[in-house]
Amino acid sequence: MTFEAYTNPDFTIQQKLLFFVVALAGVLICNLLIIAGVKISTLRKEKEEQAQLLYEGVHNRIQRFYEMMISGCSVLSFSCAYVILNHINTLYRSGAKGGPTLDWIMDVWQNGRDFILLLLICLSCVINTLLDKLFIPLKRISRAEKACIRMLAMFYVIIILAGLNNVGDESEYNPVMIYYLGLMIGRFVYFDASFIDFIHALIDMFKNIYLLILGLLLTGLLCHFGFEAGYLLERNYYIVGIFYTHLFILLVIFLLNNTGILKLIFREPFTEEVAEEDDADEEYAEEEYDEYEEETVVLAAPGHTVKKRR
């Protein structure tokens, strides 16, 4: 029951770089598909309006996709921790040897599993917030959009866990799925909400369903490549491999978001309003300079000249 039991020691640096390149290609393809969708949706607009809508739509929707993958990774961290702790507990109860620390951890896990699961959920929310605020700041989406996307990310993880149950993984994901379903129902149904609010929340989530499909396709193809190449091991449970895959996706998103590559490709369009604002700024600067010249007085003194501002 060591850390190495849940990793692949044969996963070399060269293989990790190759897997990173494949993940980068996958995220870029998803970005291109999102860009193509935004272009199609703005075809009937006027030229100037189309350029502005394209700029805003591309940045907003790509950052929504990034937010879903970040939230999905945070939620998966909780699921992965649950699976590993549950597996260690099973080995421990079957007679595997451990030290005093492990004995204490397993006793706490056995007696307070539900409270530990709630704590892990809270920790996953903290991880999500840290990623959003410090490492991958996404400033093109509003708080309401983030809330909707995070709820979609829970649905995204539930689909992954349901698929793992059908694949035949030995781990039990039903308790985790029940927790997530409870959180989603709690997000929809609360004491001061009406049925109309519930319907609007569903509509907002289904408007972003294409992001869910893109995320599932990206994760599925990368995991298939990782398991087939031997980078991810089945003996570590599929969910551990899926979590490793999301870590590579997060690294790619961190690179793309913080280097500003998308801003170089899609610059803010130069419209007439922007030009008028620039002209107004120039006129204001010239007026300020003229006033400065008028307020400047030249004082003559023996042997030198001093310029003094009133």
C-alpha positions as a printed Julia matrix, in Angstrom:
310×3 Matrix{Float64}:
   0.0    0.0     0.0
   2.51   2.56   -1.16
   2.25   5.59   -3.42
   3.98   3.64   -6.21
   1.08   1.18   -6.2
  -1.13   3.89   -7.73
   1.38   5.22  -10.27
   3.24   3.79  -13.24
   7.0    3.78  -12.51
   7.66   2.91  -16.17
   6.0    6.14  -17.36
   9.19   7.88  -18.51
   9.79  11.58  -19.14
   9.76  11.03  -22.9
   6.41   9.25  -22.69
   4.98  12.01  -20.51
   6.08  14.61  -23.07
   4.43  12.6   -25.84
   1.23  12.28  -23.83
   1.33  16.04  -23.15
   1.68  16.74  -26.89
  -1.29  14.48  -27.63
  -3.32  16.26  -24.93
  -2.3   19.63  -26.39
  -3.45  18.51  -29.83
  -6.77  17.33  -28.39
  -7.47  20.6   -26.56
  -6.52  22.62  -29.66
  -8.92  20.56  -31.79
 -11.69  21.25  -29.26
 -10.85  24.96  -29.45
 -11.05  24.87  -33.24
 -14.44  23.16  -33.1
 -15.71  25.84  -30.71
 -14.35  28.59  -32.99
 -16.06  26.98  -35.99
 -19.35  26.86  -34.08
 -19.11  30.54  -33.14
 -18.32  31.48  -36.76
 -21.35  29.57  -38.01
 -23.59  31.28  -35.46
 -22.45  34.76  -36.58
 -22.64  34.27  -40.36
 -25.87  36.26  -40.79
 -24.66  39.26  -38.83
 -23.28  42.47  -40.33
 -19.52  42.65  -40.82
 -18.66  44.93  -37.9
 -21.13  43.24  -35.58
 -19.9   39.83  -36.71
 -16.29  40.66  -35.85
 -17.24  41.82  -32.34
 -19.52  38.83  -31.71
 -16.85  36.46  -32.98
 -14.23  37.94  -30.67
 -16.48  37.86  -27.6
 -18.03  34.48  -28.41
 -14.74  32.67  -29.04
 -13.12  33.86  -25.82
 -16.24  33.28  -23.72
 -17.05  29.79  -24.98
 -13.48  28.53  -24.9
 -13.14  29.73  -21.32
 -16.4   27.99  -20.5
 -14.87  24.78  -21.86
 -11.75  25.36  -19.77
 -13.9   25.93  -16.68
 -15.73  22.66  -17.22
 -12.48  20.7   -17.48
 -11.07  22.47  -14.39
 -14.22  21.73  -12.38
 -14.29  18.17  -13.69
 -10.71  17.62  -12.54
 -11.52  19.04   -9.1
 -14.52  16.74   -8.73
 -12.51  13.77   -9.96
  -9.87  14.48   -7.32
 -12.52  13.76   -4.68
 -13.68  10.62   -6.51
 -10.12   9.37   -6.9
  -9.37   9.97   -3.23
 -12.48   8.03   -2.25
 -11.55   5.06   -4.47
  -7.98   4.92   -3.15
  -9.06   5.16    0.5
 -11.76   2.55   -0.02
  -9.27   0.23   -1.73
  -6.72   0.63    1.07
  -9.45  -0.04    3.62
 -10.41  -3.26    1.79
  -6.8   -4.46    1.75
  -6.39  -3.5     5.4
  -9.5   -5.4     6.48
  -8.36  -8.45    4.49
  -5.15  -8.66    6.55
  -2.62  -6.36    4.87
  -0.04  -5.02    7.28
   0.27  -1.32    8.12
   1.78   0.96   10.72
   0.11   2.78   13.62
  -0.71   5.76   11.41
  -2.5    3.56    8.89
  -4.39   1.8    11.69
  -5.64   5.16   12.95
  -6.59   6.37    9.44
  -8.53   3.2     8.69
 -10.39   3.37   12.0
 -11.4    6.97   11.27
 -12.41   6.0     7.73
 -14.49   3.06    8.96
 -16.33   5.06   11.63
 -16.7    8.43    9.89
 -16.7    7.71    6.16
 -19.67   9.96    5.4
 -18.13  12.96    7.15
 -14.83  12.36    5.38
 -16.63  12.29    2.04
 -18.22  15.67    2.82
 -14.8   17.02    3.78
 -13.33  15.77    0.5
 -16.14  17.49   -1.4
 -15.33  20.76    0.37
 -11.64  20.3    -0.44
 -12.47  19.74   -4.11
 -14.36  23.07   -4.09
 -11.32  24.77   -2.55
  -9.08  23.23   -5.24
 -11.46  24.49   -7.92
 -11.39  28.02   -6.49
  -7.59  28.05   -6.24
  -7.24  26.92   -9.84
  -9.71  29.61  -10.98
  -8.22  32.46   -9.01
  -4.47  31.77   -8.94
  -3.34  29.38  -11.66
  -5.87  29.6   -14.5
  -7.81  32.87  -14.12
 -10.8   32.96  -16.47
 -12.02  36.56  -16.75
 -14.3   36.27  -19.77
 -17.08  34.39  -18.0
 -19.42  35.66  -15.3
 -20.12  34.11  -11.91
 -23.5   32.86  -13.1
 -21.85  31.14  -16.07
 -19.25  29.58  -13.78
 -21.97  28.24  -11.48
 -23.8   26.71  -14.43
 -20.62  25.17  -15.87
 -19.61  23.72  -12.49
 -22.98  22.04  -12.24
 -22.46  20.69  -15.75
 -19.06  19.37  -14.63
 -20.78  17.3   -11.92
 -23.01  15.8   -14.58
 -19.87  15.17  -16.66
 -18.26  13.21  -13.79
 -21.47  11.27  -13.1
 -21.46  10.08  -16.72
 -17.81   9.0   -16.38
 -18.54   7.09  -13.16
 -21.62   5.44  -14.67
 -19.48   4.35  -17.61
 -16.84   2.91  -15.28
 -19.51   0.85  -13.51
 -20.51  -0.65  -16.86
 -16.89  -1.32  -17.87
 -16.52  -3.64  -14.91
 -14.09  -1.79  -12.68
 -13.91  -3.45   -9.28
 -14.34  -0.15   -7.42
 -17.73   0.94   -6.18
 -18.7    4.34   -7.54
 -22.36   4.3    -6.47
 -21.8    6.22   -3.18
 -19.89   8.93   -5.03
 -22.58   9.22   -7.7
 -25.27   9.5    -5.01
 -23.36  12.39   -3.42
 -23.03  14.18   -6.76
 -26.7   13.64   -7.6
 -27.58  15.04   -4.18
 -25.45  18.11   -4.84
 -27.05  18.63   -8.26
 -30.56  18.29   -6.84
 -29.6   20.67   -4.04
 -28.35  23.12   -6.66
 -31.68  22.95   -8.51
 -34.12  22.63   -5.63
 -33.7   24.95   -2.64
 -36.17  26.58   -0.3
 -36.58  29.94   -2.06
 -36.61  28.56   -5.6
 -39.66  28.21   -7.79
 -40.4   25.7   -10.52
 -39.64  28.4   -13.1
 -36.16  28.88  -11.6
 -35.66  25.12  -11.86
 -36.62  25.16  -15.54
 -34.32  28.11  -16.26
 -31.43  26.32  -14.53
 -32.03  23.24  -16.7
 -32.19  25.35  -19.86
 -28.93  27.15  -19.0
 -27.22  23.81  -18.43
 -28.47  22.26  -21.66
 -27.36  25.34  -23.63
 -23.81  24.27  -22.78
 -24.33  20.57  -23.49
 -21.92  20.74  -26.44
 -19.13  21.47  -23.95
 -20.03  18.27  -22.1
 -19.85  16.29  -25.34
 -16.48  17.81  -26.26
 -15.11  17.06  -22.79
 -16.25  13.45  -22.86
 -14.79  12.91  -26.33
 -11.48  14.51  -25.37
 -11.18  12.54  -22.13
 -12.29   9.28  -23.74
  -9.82   9.47  -26.63
  -6.9   10.51  -24.42
  -7.63   7.73  -21.91
  -7.92   5.18  -24.71
  -4.54   6.28  -26.05
  -3.01   6.22  -22.55
  -4.26   2.75  -21.66
  -3.4    1.28  -25.07
   0.13   2.73  -24.94
   0.66   1.44  -21.4
   1.03   4.91  -19.89
  -2.05   4.35  -17.7
  -2.46   1.06  -15.85
  -5.73  -0.83  -15.4
  -4.53  -2.29  -12.12
  -4.57   1.25  -10.68
  -8.31   1.44  -11.41
  -9.6    3.31  -14.41
 -10.55   6.4   -12.42
  -6.93   6.94  -11.36
  -5.89   6.91  -15.03
  -8.71   9.31  -15.89
  -7.55  11.63  -13.12
  -3.97  11.55  -14.45
  -5.35  12.39  -17.9
  -7.14  15.43  -16.48
  -3.9   16.6   -14.88
  -2.29  16.68  -18.33
  -5.33  18.53  -19.71
  -5.04  21.07  -16.9
  -1.38  21.6   -17.73
  -2.31  22.26  -21.36
  -5.07  24.7   -20.34
  -2.65  26.47  -18.0
  -0.2   26.89  -20.89
  -2.77  28.1   -23.42
  -4.58  30.46  -21.04
  -1.55  32.12  -19.43
   0.51  32.54  -22.61
  -2.34  34.46  -24.27
  -2.08  32.53  -27.55
  -5.8   32.91  -28.2
  -5.58  36.7   -27.77
  -2.88  36.84  -30.44
  -5.08  34.95  -32.89
  -8.35  36.73  -32.06
  -7.64  40.38  -31.31
 -10.38  42.78  -30.3
 -11.82  44.3   -33.49
 -11.03  47.98  -34.21
 -14.48  49.51  -34.55
 -15.61  53.1   -35.19
 -16.43  53.53  -31.5
 -12.9   52.58  -30.52
 -11.52  54.99  -33.13
 -13.7   57.83  -31.79
 -12.5   57.13  -28.26
  -8.87  57.23  -29.42
  -9.46  60.55  -31.25
 -11.13  62.0   -28.15
  -8.16  60.91  -26.03
  -5.75  62.59  -28.47
  -7.76  65.85  -28.48
  -7.88  65.83  -24.68
  -4.11  65.34  -24.5
  -3.52  68.26  -26.93
  -5.79  70.54  -24.85
  -3.92  69.61  -21.7
  -0.6   70.42  -23.39
  -1.87  73.84  -24.6
  -3.08  74.74  -21.13
   0.31  73.75  -19.74
   2.06  76.09  -22.23
  -0.23  78.99  -21.32
   0.41  78.54  -17.61
   4.2   78.52  -18.05
   5.95  81.81  -17.29
   9.52  82.64  -18.18
  11.31  84.5   -15.42
  14.44  86.4   -16.45
  17.31  86.67  -14.02
  20.9   87.77  -14.39
  22.82  85.01  -16.15
  20.07  82.33  -16.33
  16.44  81.64  -17.34
  14.02  79.68  -15.16
  10.71  78.18  -16.35
   8.18  78.06  -13.62
   4.63  76.65  -13.7
   1.92  78.73  -11.99
